[in-house]
Amino acid sequence: MITRVVLALALSASPVVTPAVGAPGPCPVPVPAGTTCGFLEVPERRDAPGRTIKVGYAVRASSAPGRRPDPIVYMSGGPGSASMQLMGFLSQMFPDRDVVTVEQRGSRYSQPSLACPETAQALLGQLRRPRADVGAAAARCRARLREQGVDLRGYHTKEIAADVVALRRELGYTRWNLFGVSYSTRVMMDVAAADPGAVRSVVLDSYLPESVAWYDDADRNLGDAMAELGVRDRFEAMIARLNRSPALVPTLDPLLGREFTARMSGDDVATILAEALHDAEVAAVAPALVSALAEGHDELLRPLADAVGEGLVSHEFGLYHAVQCQDEVPFNTFTTKSRLFTVNSDKAVCDAWRLPKSAPVNATTTAPVHVVGGQYDPTTPPRTAEAAAAALPAERFREYPRMSHAVFLASGCAREQIVDFVGDPASQFVRPCLDRRVPAGFQANDVHVSAAPYQISLAPWLAAPFALFALASLVQFVPAALKGRALPAFGGLAGVAFAWLVAESVVTMANANESALAVGLPRTTGLYTWLAVASVVLSGAALIRERRPPQIAAAVIGAGFLIWWMAWVL
């Protein structure tokens, strides 16, 4: 166990290679006015200087009249997530301060970028049969990176923290405020320990303490999140059912650009849900989703399968595993096999890579610390975050109800309180606030289960029968009403009313929580269907009395629509 003093000495040990900031250049992502981007050149390994690498960063200079002298420096989590894309969001949070976003070495906007498509493809291969060999894929990735001159031993938390310290010195800031989320909370705690005189305050959102054995806790954390959501029993029933009889689900391979059929067991679904629940909107709709899956609605697995592919292109897996294999995996026991394939895959990668175990830092700080947690967080739960926060000398912890991972992205209240804290870190006063837009929760009886809304989101043309029925109803209603023909007029009116009410209820649901549409339609949709039935019956009756082409078209379109609606949508 080493102290922060030893860490500071380690970061300056051996011959020193002075970091250098390159000339500002174009930013790789859209950023607000006043933002410059660049690279910080640093040693790949400070314990063995020689090869250098470049760490990406961006600085937004505040032009506010009351500009504060101490900026916010932000890093995303992962490991391996990019940071620059949040510059606009952070600039709105802190308009009176400079905002610095710093990339992790080896991430997308640093050089080199440690992409590992071999491992990413093997992770997606966990949904195929036979399952892909993740360890063998990782070995191929490491061999390729080695040929490029990459030394994976240089990609771990202490080096990333040293990059942040070096960037402050090169940018010329005497003091600043640290802001980390998820994995980068660990980085920022190391920064605070290594550079104590320059740290004014620390914000830790979804705190991942070094003392937590994350892999050993992963199954428990997911189960606890399901218990908080009130669906622990249904969650276990869903897993048991799909483990007995895995579902076959069409999905897209984003790396190869083609569809394949995933074979999803209950443990696979649990793994994907553990990642999907990071989003507060998904967490809010999880009770309805888990209940439907427990009852056998496997058609709802498509959005979950698609989410795996999306996740594989959001991280640089070479960097992710380099950090995990040195700083996390060696400190877990893995005494029992996890139900989560991501846990087992990470262990397989690290067994193949055989990177050295890092020395614990046990970082602490005397600077004021504000720790933020979400009630439903399945990765960095309040249970572990609050206990670790309590051990810090000057901390305050806030848990936000109905929130999940990376709270500040979803909670306006959390953002307000973070800004208040940074404005006056010494104050223990917390301004009361209320989230004005908390994602609406949905239970099983709030949603009519249907895969149609998600399918339509992928291919909008699938909604053509609905649009055609609405148009035909309107065309039928207007002239019939003007000419006083009751049956076709009421038939058209019923169809128009149905289309309007369904569209209005779907828009209302989407505005409250767009993720709910991955589970189905508002429960009231079933009641509105009787209007469509009435429209078709009245149009048919009008056709019997008067067989004119417009009436024939209305009756045929209505009958076809009703078959489509009842058979595919409902």
C-alpha positions as a Python dict, from the first residue, in 0.01 Angstrom:
ca = {
    (1, 'M'): (0, 0, 0),
    (2, 'I'): (149, 335, -94),
    (3, 'T'): (68, 690, 6),
    (4, 'R'): (4, 993, -207),
    (5, 'V'): (361, 1106, -135),
    (6, 'V'): (498, 789, -290),
    (7, 'L'): (268, 842, -589),
    (8, 'A'): (402, 1193, -639),
    (9, 'L'): (758, 1062, -622),
    (10, 'A'): (679, 781, -865),
    (11, 'L'): (539, 1026, -1118),
    (12, 'S'): (862, 1224, -1112),
    (13, 'A'): (1104, 934, -1079),
    (14, 'S'): (1358, 841, -1348),
    (15, 'P'): (1487, 1086, -1611),
    (16, 'V'): (1219, 1347, -1676),
    (17, 'V'): (1071, 1399, -2020),
    (18, 'T'): (909, 1743, -2020),
    (19, 'P'): (556, 1736, -2162),
    (20, 'A'): (490, 1961, -2456),
    (21, 'V'): (167, 2113, -2580),
    (22, 'G'): (131, 2108, -2955),
    (23, 'A'): (-3, 2402, -3153),
    (24, 'P'): (-384, 2428, -3136),
    (25, 'G'): (-557, 2263, -3427),
    (26, 'P'): (-908, 2178, -3549),
    (27, 'C'): (-1131, 1990, -3307),
    (28, 'P'): (-1244, 1640, -3412),
    (29, 'V'): (-1600, 1699, -3285),
    (30, 'P'): (-1838, 1998, -3286),
    (31, 'V'): (-1748, 2235, -3002),
    (32, 'P'): (-1873, 2579, -2889),
    (33, 'A'): (-1712, 2902, -3001),
    (34, 'G'): (-1396, 2989, -2814),
    (35, 'T'): (-1276, 2628, -2798),
    (36, 'T'): (-927, 2520, -2902),
    (37, 'C'): (-804, 2163, -2928),
    (38, 'G'): (-457, 2021, -2916),
    (39, 'F'): (-228, 1742, -2800),
    (40, 'L'): (-3, 1708, -2498),
    (41, 'E'): (309, 1507, -2572),
    (42, 'V'): (401, 1279, -2282),
    (43, 'P'): (612, 967, -2219),
    (44, 'E'): (431, 644, -2293),
    (45, 'R'): (592, 509, -1975),
    (46, 'R'): (729, 751, -1718),
    (47, 'D'): (920, 467, -1551),
    (48, 'A'): (1100, 392, -1879),
    (49, 'P'): (1115, 714, -2085),
    (50, 'G'): (1181, 694, -2456),
    (51, 'R'): (874, 664, -2675),
    (52, 'T'): (626, 949, -2648),
    (53, 'I'): (255, 962, -2720),
    (54, 'K'): (-4, 1239, -2758),
    (55, 'V'): (-297, 1305, -2527),
    (56, 'G'): (-588, 1497, -2677),
    (57, 'Y'): (-753, 1786, -2498),
    (58, 'A'): (-984, 2082, -2559),
    (59, 'V'): (-1012, 2417, -2382),
    (60, 'R'): (-1315, 2645, -2396),
    (61, 'A'): (-1215, 2992, -2275),
    (62, 'S'): (-1502, 3163, -2094),
    (63, 'S'): (-1591, 3513, -2215),
    (64, 'A'): (-1833, 3583, -1927),
    (65, 'P'): (-1789, 3923, -1759),
    (66, 'G'): (-1744, 3759, -1417),
    (67, 'R'): (-1508, 3486, -1540),
    (68, 'R'): (-1364, 3279, -1255),
    (69, 'P'): (-988, 3212, -1259),
    (70, 'D'): (-1010, 2839, -1177),
    (71, 'P'): (-1146, 2619, -1458),
    (72, 'I'): (-1326, 2287, -1461),
    (73, 'V'): (-1127, 1993, -1597),
    (74, 'Y'): (-1343, 1699, -1704),
    (75, 'M'): (-1271, 1343, -1814),
    (76, 'S'): (-1522, 1076, -1918),
    (77, 'G'): (-1522, 722, -1783),
    (78, 'G'): (-1493, 384, -1946),
    (79, 'P'): (-1201, 327, -1937),
    (80, 'G'): (-1177, 427, -2300),
    (81, 'S'): (-1464, 676, -2337),
    (82, 'A'): (-1410, 1007, -2518),
    (83, 'S'): (-1457, 1342, -2343),
    (84, 'M'): (-1451, 1622, -2602),
    (85, 'Q'): (-1806, 1568, -2724),
    (86, 'L'): (-1936, 1698, -2390),
    (87, 'M'): (-1765, 2035, -2422),
    (88, 'G'): (-2087, 2216, -2520),
    (89, 'F'): (-2284, 2053, -2237),
    (90, 'L'): (-2020, 2142, -1979),
    (91, 'S'): (-1982, 2496, -2111),
    (92, 'Q'): (-2352, 2553, -2049),
    (93, 'M'): (-2311, 2420, -1694),
    (94, 'F'): (-2011, 2645, -1622),
    (95, 'P'): (-2042, 2956, -1842),
    (96, 'D'): (-1825, 3165, -1607),
    (97, 'R'): (-1529, 2926, -1602),
    (98, 'D'): (-1289, 2790, -1859),
    (99, 'V'): (-1370, 2427, -1933),
    (100, 'V'): (-1095, 2176, -2010),
    (101, 'T'): (-1181, 1829, -2139),
    (102, 'V'): (-892, 1586, -2136),
    (103, 'E'): (-888, 1256, -2320),
    (104, 'Q'): (-743, 940, -2177),
    (105, 'R'): (-417, 830, -2336),
    (106, 'G'): (-499, 567, -2596),
    (107, 'S'): (-859, 685, -2642),
    (108, 'R'): (-1027, 793, -2964),
    (109, 'Y'): (-895, 1149, -2976),
    (110, 'S'): (-545, 1071, -2853),
    (111, 'Q'): (-252, 928, -3050),
    (112, 'P'): (-218, 635, -3075),
    (113, 'S'): (-579, 529, -3038),
    (114, 'L'): (-588, 177, -2896),
    (115, 'A'): (-882, 42, -3090),
    (116, 'C'): (-911, -334, -3064),
    (117, 'P'): (-1164, -454, -3324),
    (118, 'E'): (-1049, -813, -3272),
    (119, 'T'): (-1169, -808, -2912),
    (120, 'A'): (-1481, -606, -2992),
    (121, 'Q'): (-1581, -861, -3254),
    (122, 'A'): (-1521, -1146, -3010),
    (123, 'L'): (-1736, -973, -2748),
    (124, 'L'): (-2020, -954, -2998),
    (125, 'G'): (-1942, -1318, -3070),
    (126, 'Q'): (-2064, -1401, -2720),
    (127, 'L'): (-2412, -1384, -2873),
    (128, 'R'): (-2324, -1639, -3142),
    (129, 'R'): (-2289, -2013, -3118),
    (130, 'P'): (-2027, -2137, -3082),
    (131, 'R'): (-1909, -1846, -2870),
    (132, 'A'): (-1601, -1661, -2990),
    (133, 'D'): (-1268, -1712, -2811),
    (134, 'V'): (-1215, -1371, -2651),
    (135, 'G'): (-871, -1460, -2518),
    (136, 'A'): (-742, -1559, -2861),
    (137, 'A'): (-886, -1242, -3015),
    (138, 'A'): (-718, -1033, -2744),
    (139, 'A'): (-385, -1203, -2817),
    (140, 'R'): (-416, -1105, -3184),
    (141, 'C'): (-494, -747, -3085),
    (142, 'R'): (-194, -726, -2854),
    (143, 'A'): (36, -867, -3121),
    (144, 'R'): (-84, -606, -3369),
    (145, 'L'): (-41, -323, -3118),
    (146, 'R'): (306, -448, -3029),
    (147, 'E'): (403, -437, -3397),
    (148, 'Q'): (294, -71, -3396),
    (149, 'G'): (529, -5, -3105),
    (150, 'V'): (260, 20, -2836),
    (151, 'D'): (362, -84, -2485),
    (152, 'L'): (39, -162, -2302),
    (153, 'R'): (218, -132, -1967),
    (154, 'G'): (201, 245, -2011),
    (155, 'Y'): (-179, 259, -2018),
    (156, 'H'): (-312, 258, -1663),
    (157, 'T'): (-467, 495, -1411),
    (158, 'K'): (-153, 642, -1259),
    (159, 'E'): (-16, 738, -1601),
    (160, 'I'): (-351, 888, -1703),
    (161, 'A'): (-358, 1089, -1380),
    (162, 'A'): (-3, 1208, -1443),
    (163, 'D'): (-114, 1331, -1787),
    (164, 'V'): (-382, 1548, -1622),
    (165, 'V'): (-127, 1698, -1383),
    (166, 'A'): (111, 1766, -1672),
    (167, 'L'): (-164, 1933, -1874),
    (168, 'R'): (-245, 2175, -1591),
    (169, 'R'): (117, 2284, -1573),
    (170, 'E'): (147, 2328, -1947),
    (171, 'L'): (-178, 2525, -1975),
    (172, 'G'): (-60, 2754, -1696),
    (173, 'Y'): (-348, 2714, -1450),
    (174, 'T'): (-244, 2745, -1085),
    (175, 'R'): (-563, 2586, -950),
    (176, 'W'): (-858, 2409, -1100),
    (177, 'N'): (-1162, 2196, -1017),
    (178, 'L'): (-1162, 1825, -1100),
    (179, 'F'): (-1472, 1658, -1246),
    (180, 'G'): (-1478, 1282, -1304),
    (181, 'V'): (-1754, 1036, -1383),
    (182, 'S'): (-1748, 659, -1334),
    (183, 'Y'): (-1395, 527, -1407),
    (184, 'S'): (-1247, 875, -1426),
    (185, 'T'): (-1349, 941, -1064),
    (186, 'R'): (-1060, 711, -980),
    (187, 'V'): (-833, 912, -1209),
    (188, 'M'): (-937, 1240, -1052),
    (189, 'M'): (-877, 1109, -700),
    (190, 'D'): (-525, 1013, -807),
    (191, 'V'): (-480, 1362, -958),
    (192, 'A'): (-595, 1520, -632),
    (193, 'A'): (-343, 1312, -438),
    (194, 'A'): (-55, 1378, -679),
    (195, 'D'): (-115, 1752, -726),
    (196, 'P'): (-278, 1862, -397),
    (197, 'G'): (-184, 2229, -405),
    (198, 'A'): (-354, 2283, -740),
    (199, 'V'): (-688, 2121, -660),
    (200, 'R'): (-962, 2357, -541),
    (201, 'S'): (-1249, 2104, -544),
    (202, 'V'): (-1338, 1757, -668),
    (203, 'V'): (-1668, 1636, -818),
    (204, 'L'): (-1711, 1257, -837),
    (205, 'D'): (-2021, 1142, -1025),
    (206, 'S'): (-2087, 766, -999),
    (207, 'Y'): (-1782, 714, -780),
    (208, 'L'): (-1571, 404, -844),
    (209, 'P'): (-1344, 375, -539),
    (210, 'E'): (-1015, 192, -571),
    (211, 'S'): (-1109, -16, -266),
    (212, 'V'): (-1407, -177, -442),
    (213, 'A'): (-1365, -518, -608),
    (214, 'W'): (-1587, -429, -901),
    (215, 'Y'): (-1589, -765, -1080),
    (216, 'D'): (-1664, -960, -763),
    (217, 'D'): (-1952, -721, -691),
    (218, 'A'): (-2095, -704, -1045),
    (219, 'D'): (-2366, -971, -1009),
    (220, 'R'): (-2476, -837, -672),
    (221, 'N'): (-2487, -480, -801),
    (222, 'L'): (-2719, -579, -1086),
    (223, 'G'): (-2943, -778, -853),
    (224, 'D'): (-2960, -486, -610),
    (225, 'A'): (-3059, -251, -894),
    (226, 'M'): (-3339, -487, -993),
    (227, 'A'): (-3454, -498, -631),
    (228, 'E'): (-3458, -117, -620),
    (229, 'L'): (-3673, -124, -934),
    (230, 'G'): (-3908, -373, -768),
    (231, 'V'): (-3861, -654, -1023),
    (232, 'R'): (-3600, -882, -864),
    (233, 'D'): (-3824, -1193, -875),
    (234, 'R'): (-3941, -1129, -1232),
    (235, 'F'): (-3579, -1063, -1333),
    (236, 'E'): (-3471, -1402, -1197),
    (237, 'A'): (-3770, -1569, -1364),
    (238, 'M'): (-3676, -1410, -1697),
    (239, 'I'): (-3315, -1530, -1667),
    (240, 'A'): (-3423, -1883, -1577),
    (241, 'R'): (-3667, -1902, -1869),
    (242, 'L'): (-3417, -1783, -2129),
    (243, 'N'): (-3136, -1997, -1990),
    (244, 'R'): (-3361, -2298, -2044),
    (245, 'S'): (-3462, -2187, -2392),
    (246, 'P'): (-3244, -1909, -2544),
    (247, 'A'): (-3411, -1672, -2788),
    (248, 'L'): (-3302, -1622, -3149),
    (249, 'V'): (-3289, -1249, -3221),
    (250, 'P'): (-3197, -1072, -3548),
    (251, 'T'): (-2954, -787, -3493),
    (252, 'L'): (-2687, -583, -3669),
    (253, 'D'): (-2314, -639, -3649),
    (254, 'P'): (-2183, -277, -3658),
    (255, 'L'): (-1826, -389, -3721),
    (256, 'L'): (-1910, -595, -4030),
    (257, 'G'): (-2218, -396, -4134),
    (258, 'R'): (-2449, -694, -4173),
    (259, 'E'): (-2727, -864, -3982),
    (260, 'F'): (-2690, -1190, -3796),
    (261, 'T'): (-2906, -1395, -3561),
    (262, 'A'): (-2802, -1366, -3199),
    (263, 'R'): (-2871, -1653, -2961),
    (264, 'M'): (-2954, -1486, -2631),
    (265, 'S'): (-2966, -1675, -2303),
    (266, 'G'): (-3093, -1531, -1978),
    (267, 'D'): (-2737, -1458, -1867),
    (268, 'D'): (-2674, -1274, -2194),
    (269, 'V'): (-2980, -1058, -2138),
    (270, 'A'): (-2869, -988, -1781),
    (271, 'T'): (-2531, -873, -1912),
    (272, 'I'): (-2685, -637, -2163),
    (273, 'L'): (-2931, -499, -1907),
    (274, 'A'): (-2641, -427, -1671),
    (275, 'E'): (-2505, -190, -1934),
    (276, 'A'): (-2841, -57, -2057),
    (277, 'L'): (-2950, 42, -1706),
    (278, 'H'): (-2681, 312, -1704),
    (279, 'D'): (-2940, 524, -1887),
    (280, 'A'): (-3200, 667, -1647),
    (281, 'E'): (-3470, 636, -1914),
    (282, 'V'): (-3400, 265, -1958),
    (283, 'A'): (-3396, 214, -1582),
    (284, 'A'): (-3737, 382, -1555),
    (285, 'V'): (-3890, 149, -1813),
    (286, 'A'): (-3707, -163, -1688),
    (287, 'P'): (-4001, -285, -1472),
    (288, 'A'): (-4226, -306, -1777),
    (289, 'L'): (-3950, -456, -1993),
    (290, 'V'): (-3841, -722, -1744),
    (291, 'S'): (-4202, -818, -1671),
    (292, 'A'): (-4276, -860, -2041),
    (293, 'L'): (-3962, -1070, -2096),
    (294, 'A'): (-4048, -1287, -1796),
    (295, 'E'): (-4384, -1357, -1964),
    (296, 'G'): (-4220, -1467, -2288),
    (297, 'H'): (-4224, -1154, -2505),
    (298, 'D'): (-3893, -1230, -2676),
    (299, 'E'): (-3975, -986, -2956),
    (300, 'L'): (-3857, -712, -2716),
    (301, 'L'): (-3501, -845, -2721),
    (302, 'R'): (-3414, -676, -3052),
    (303, 'P'): (-3339, -333, -2899),
    (304, 'L'): (-3124, -499, -2633),
    (305, 'A'): (-2930, -694, -2894),
    (306, 'D'): (-2881, -380, -3100),
    (307, 'A'): (-2749, -203, -2788),
    (308, 'V'): (-2458, -449, -2774),
    (309, 'G'): (-2339, -339, -3115),
    (310, 'E'): (-2373, 28, -3022),
    (311, 'G'): (-2165, -29, -2709),
    (312, 'L'): (-1886, -196, -2905),
    (313, 'V'): (-1815, 122, -3102),
    (314, 'S'): (-1826, 354, -2797),
    (315, 'H'): (-1498, 245, -2636),
    (316, 'E'): (-1142, 182, -2744),
    (317, 'F'): (-1111, -172, -2613),
    (318, 'G'): (-732, -184, -2627),
    (319, 'L'): (-720, 97, -2372),
    (320, 'Y'): (-1013, -41, -2173),
    (321, 'H'): (-851, -377, -2120),
    (322, 'A'): (-503, -235, -2063),
    (323, 'V'): (-639, -40, -1767),
    (324, 'Q'): (-862, -317, -1637),
    (325, 'C'): (-592, -581, -1660),
    (326, 'Q'): (-350, -375, -1452),
    (327, 'D'): (-573, -180, -1214),
    (328, 'E'): (-891, -384, -1161),
    (329, 'V'): (-887, -753, -1256),
    (330, 'P'): (-585, -846, -1035),
    (331, 'F'): (-765, -715, -727),
    (332, 'N'): (-1070, -943, -766),
    (333, 'T'): (-1098, -1306, -664),
    (334, 'F'): (-1327, -1447, -939),
    (335, 'T'): (-1406, -1732, -699),
    (336, 'T'): (-1736, -1799, -877),
    (337, 'K'): (-1813, -1764, -1245),
    (338, 'S'): (-2024, -1460, -1315),
    (339, 'R'): (-2350, -1476, -1507),
    (340, 'L'): (-2228, -1165, -1694),
    (341, 'F'): (-2025, -1249, -2004),
    (342, 'T'): (-1846, -913, -1987),
    (343, 'V'): (-1693, -1010, -1651),
    (344, 'N'): (-1580, -1348, -1781),
    (345, 'S'): (-1452, -1197, -2106),
    (346, 'D'): (-1245, -933, -1926),
    (347, 'K'): (-1085, -1207, -1717),
    (348, 'A'): (-1008, -1404, -2035),
    (349, 'V'): (-845, -1100, -2198),
    (350, 'C'): (-630, -1034, -1893),
    (351, 'D'): (-526, -1398, -1871),
    (352, 'A'): (-411, -1370, -2233),
    (353, 'W'): (-233, -1036, -2194),
    (354, 'R'): (-56, -1106, -1862),
    (355, 'L'): (10, -742, -1785),
    (356, 'P'): (171, -652, -1450),
    (357, 'K'): (-43, -579, -1148),
    (358, 'S'): (-37, -212, -1050),
    (359, 'A'): (42, -89, -700),
    (360, 'P'): (-258, 49, -510),
    (361, 'V'): (-260, 424, -458),
    (362, 'N'): (-526, 457, -188),
    (363, 'A'): (-561, 820, -295),
    (364, 'T'): (-723, 1075, -69),
    (365, 'T'): (-747, 1451, -66),
    (366, 'T'): (-805, 1737, 174),
    (367, 'A'): (-985, 1934, -97),
    (368, 'P'): (-1366, 1950, -68),
    (369, 'V'): (-1531, 1660, -251),
    (370, 'H'): (-1887, 1634, -381),
    (371, 'V'): (-1993, 1274, -453),
    (372, 'V'): (-2301, 1206, -664),
    (373, 'G'): (-2484, 873, -695),
    (374, 'G'): (-2795, 741, -869),
    (375, 'Q'): (-3052, 517, -700),
    (376, 'Y'): (-3064, 261, -983),
    (377, 'D'): (-2693, 257, -1074),
    (378, 'P'): (-2594, -108, -1143),
    (379, 'T'): (-2221, -33, -1178),
    (380, 'T'): (-2121, 218, -910),
    (381, 'P'): (-2412, 184, -666),
    (382, 'P'): (-2468, 425, -377),
    (383, 'R'): (-2399, 133, -142),
    (384, 'T'): (-2028, 141, -224),
    (385, 'A'): (-1994, 504, -330),
    (386, 'E'): (-2138, 649, -9),
    (387, 'A'): (-1923, 430, 214),
    (388, 'A'): (-1606, 526, 27),
    (389, 'A'): (-1704, 894, 25),
    (390, 'A'): (-1749, 890, 401),
    (391, 'A'): (-1379, 805, 439),
    (392, 'L'): (-1273, 1128, 266),
    (393, 'P'): (-1188, 1420, 496),
    (394, 'A'): (-1409, 1688, 339),
    (395, 'E'): (-1689, 1521, 147),
    (396, 'R'): (-2060, 1547, 93),
    (397, 'F'): (-2262, 1269, -70),
    (398, 'R'): (-2592, 1305, -254),
    (399, 'E'): (-2804, 1020, -390),
    (400, 'Y'): (-3056, 1116, -658),
    (401, 'P'): (-3379, 913, -672),
    (402, 'R'): (-3481, 751, -1001),
    (403, 'M'): (-3139, 826, -1151),
    (404, 'S'): (-2875, 579, -1261),
    (405, 'H'): (-2516, 610, -1387),
    (406, 'A'): (-2354, 943, -1483),
    (407, 'V'): (-2619, 1135, -1291),
    (408, 'F'): (-2526, 1482, -1414),
    (409, 'L'): (-2622, 1394, -1771),
    (410, 'A'): (-2984, 1319, -1676),
    (411, 'S'): (-3053, 1525, -1366),
    (412, 'G'): (-3091, 1901, -1380),
    (413, 'C'): (-3101, 1904, -1001),
    (414, 'A'): (-2763, 1729, -983),
    (415, 'R'): (-2617, 1981, -1227),
    (416, 'E'): (-2745, 2274, -1020),
    (417, 'Q'): (-2598, 2132, -701),
    (418, 'I'): (-2265, 2053, -868),
    (419, 'V'): (-2243, 2411, -993),
    (420, 'D'): (-2329, 2541, -643),
    (421, 'F'): (-2061, 2322, -491),
    (422, 'V'): (-1792, 2436, -733),
    (423, 'G'): (-1897, 2795, -671),
    (424, 'D'): (-1843, 2756, -296),
    (425, 'P'): (-1676, 2423, -212),
    (426, 'A'): (-1636, 2505, 157),
    (427, 'S'): (-2009, 2551, 213),
    (428, 'Q'): (-2206, 2258, 352),
    (429, 'F'): (-2534, 2418, 245),
    (430, 'V'): (-2710, 2231, -33),
    (431, 'R'): (-2971, 2431, -219),
    (432, 'P'): (-3294, 2231, -244),
    (433, 'C'): (-3394, 2158, -599),
    (434, 'L'): (-3634, 1941, -790),
    (435, 'D'): (-3573, 1768, -1120),
    (436, 'R'): (-3813, 1925, -1364),
    (437, 'R'): (-3793, 1634, -1603),
    (438, 'V'): (-3739, 1294, -1443),
    (439, 'P'): (-3783, 1006, -1691),
    (440, 'A'): (-4133, 869, -1644),
    (441, 'G'): (-4147, 520, -1497),
    (442, 'F'): (-4353, 247, -1660),
    (443, 'Q'): (-4485, -66, -1493),
    (444, 'A'): (-4616, -371, -1675),
    (445, 'N'): (-4976, -247, -1671),
    (446, 'D'): (-4881, 90, -1821),
    (447, 'V'): (-4770, -49, -2157),
    (448, 'H'): (-4930, -264, -2425),
    (449, 'V'): (-4636, -488, -2520),
    (450, 'S'): (-4541, -459, -2887),
    (451, 'A'): (-4222, -467, -3090),
    (452, 'A'): (-4381, -252, -3362),
    (453, 'P'): (-4276, 94, -3235),
    (454, 'Y'): (-3908, -6, -3224),
    (455, 'Q'): (-3928, -170, -3567),
    (456, 'I'): (-4087, 147, -3706),
    (457, 'S'): (-3807, 356, -3553),
    (458, 'L'): (-3559, 147, -3756),
    (459, 'A'): (-3766, 157, -4075),
    (460, 'P'): (-4027, 439, -4074),
    (461, 'W'): (-4189, 310, -4394),
    (462, 'L'): (-4338, 29, -4183),
    (463, 'A'): (-4587, 286, -4051),
    (464, 'A'): (-4728, 340, -4402),
    (465, 'P'): (-5053, 147, -4333),
    (466, 'F'): (-5128, 375, -4037),
    (467, 'A'): (-5065, 689, -4242),
    (468, 'L'): (-5271, 555, -4533),
    (469, 'F'): (-5564, 469, -4304),
    (470, 'A'): (-5555, 815, -4145),
    (471, 'L'): (-5551, 981, -4486),
    (472, 'A'): (-5828, 760, -4624),
    (473, 'S'): (-6042, 832, -4317),
    (474, 'L'): (-5995, 1206, -4361),
    (475, 'V'): (-6074, 1190, -4732),
    (476, 'Q'): (-6384, 986, -4654),
    (477, 'F'): (-6502, 1214, -4372),
    (478, 'V'): (-6478, 1560, -4530),
    (479, 'P'): (-6689, 1518, -4849),
    (480, 'A'): (-6937, 1286, -4676),
    (481, 'A'): (-6993, 1539, -4398),
    (482, 'L'): (-7036, 1821, -4649),
    (483, 'K'): (-7293, 1620, -4844),
    (484, 'G'): (-7479, 1496, -4534),
    (485, 'R'): (-7409, 1122, -4584),
    (486, 'A'): (-7414, 997, -4225),
    (487, 'L'): (-7264, 647, -4249),
    (488, 'P'): (-6943, 737, -4442),
    (489, 'A'): (-6911, 1061, -4245),
    (490, 'F'): (-6918, 884, -3908),
    (491, 'G'): (-6694, 608, -4048),
    (492, 'G'): (-6436, 864, -4155),
    (493, 'L'): (-6469, 1059, -3830),
    (494, 'A'): (-6409, 744, -3621),
    (495, 'G'): (-6094, 669, -3825),
    (496, 'V'): (-5963, 1025, -3790),
    (497, 'A'): (-6032, 1021, -3415),
    (498, 'F'): (-5852, 689, -3378),
    (499, 'A'): (-5545, 810, -3568),
    (500, 'W'): (-5533, 1136, -3373),
    (501, 'L'): (-5567, 973, -3031),
    (502, 'V'): (-5308, 704, -3104),
    (503, 'A'): (-5060, 958, -3241),
    (504, 'E'): (-5117, 1191, -2944),
    (505, 'S'): (-5069, 912, -2688),
    (506, 'V'): (-4750, 787, -2857),
    (507, 'V'): (-4603, 1139, -2869),
    (508, 'T'): (-4691, 1190, -2503),
    (509, 'M'): (-4518, 864, -2410),
    (510, 'A'): (-4211, 952, -2616),
    (511, 'N'): (-4188, 1296, -2454),
    (512, 'A'): (-4212, 1139, -2107),
    (513, 'N'): (-3965, 856, -2176),
    (514, 'E'): (-3867, 767, -2530),
    (515, 'S'): (-3724, 432, -2420),
    (516, 'A'): (-4075, 314, -2331),
    (517, 'L'): (-4146, 275, -2704),
    (518, 'A'): (-3896, -13, -2708),
    (519, 'V'): (-4144, -202, -2490),
    (520, 'G'): (-4466, -110, -2664),
    (521, 'L'): (-4753, 138, -2690),
    (522, 'P'): (-4956, 318, -2424),
    (523, 'R'): (-5212, 89, -2265),
    (524, 'T'): (-5491, 320, -2384),
    (525, 'T'): (-5411, 221, -2743),
    (526, 'G'): (-5614, -96, -2695),
    (527, 'L'): (-5923, 112, -2612),
    (528, 'Y'): (-5873, 338, -2912),
    (529, 'T'): (-5872, 32, -3138),
    (530, 'W'): (-6249, 11, -3100),
    (531, 'L'): (-6270, 340, -3290),
    (532, 'A'): (-6082, 181, -3580),
    (533, 'V'): (-6319, -117, -3569),
    (534, 'A'): (-6618, 118, -3571),
    (535, 'S'): (-6468, 307, -3865),
    (536, 'V'): (-6429, -11, -4068),
    (537, 'V'): (-6780, -138, -3980),
    (538, 'L'): (-6944, 194, -4071),
    (539, 'S'): (-6743, 216, -4393),
    (540, 'G'): (-6851, -139, -4482),
    (541, 'A'): (-7215, -56, -4413),
    (542, 'A'): (-7187, 256, -4630),
    (543, 'L'): (-7035, 43, -4905),
    (544, 'I'): (-7333, -192, -4900),
    (545, 'R'): (-7566, 104, -4951),
    (546, 'E'): (-7355, 285, -5211),
    (547, 'R'): (-7079, 117, -5410),
    (548, 'R'): (-6888, 419, -5531),
    (549, 'P'): (-6509, 405, -5592),
    (550, 'P'): (-6420, 634, -5295),
    (551, 'Q'): (-6631, 419, -5064),
    (552, 'I'): (-6479, 98, -5198),
    (553, 'A'): (-6129, 239, -5141),
    (554, 'A'): (-6214, 348, -4785),
    (555, 'A'): (-6359, 7, -4696),
    (556, 'V'): (-6069, -189, -4849),
    (557, 'I'): (-5801, 32, -4690),
    (558, 'G'): (-5979, 18, -4354),
    (559, 'A'): (-6010, -361, -4359),
    (560, 'G'): (-5647, -403, -4462),
    (561, 'F'): (-5534, -162, -4194),
    (562, 'L'): (-5731, -340, -3923),
    (563, 'I'): (-5572, -673, -4015),
    (564, 'W'): (-5224, -510, -4006),
    (565, 'W'): (-5297, -333, -3677),
    (566, 'M'): (-5434, -638, -3496),
    (567, 'A'): (-5188, -891, -3635),
    (568, 'W'): (-4861, -693, -3632),
    (569, 'V'): (-4891, -392, -3405),
    (570, 'L'): (-5107, -533, -3128),
}
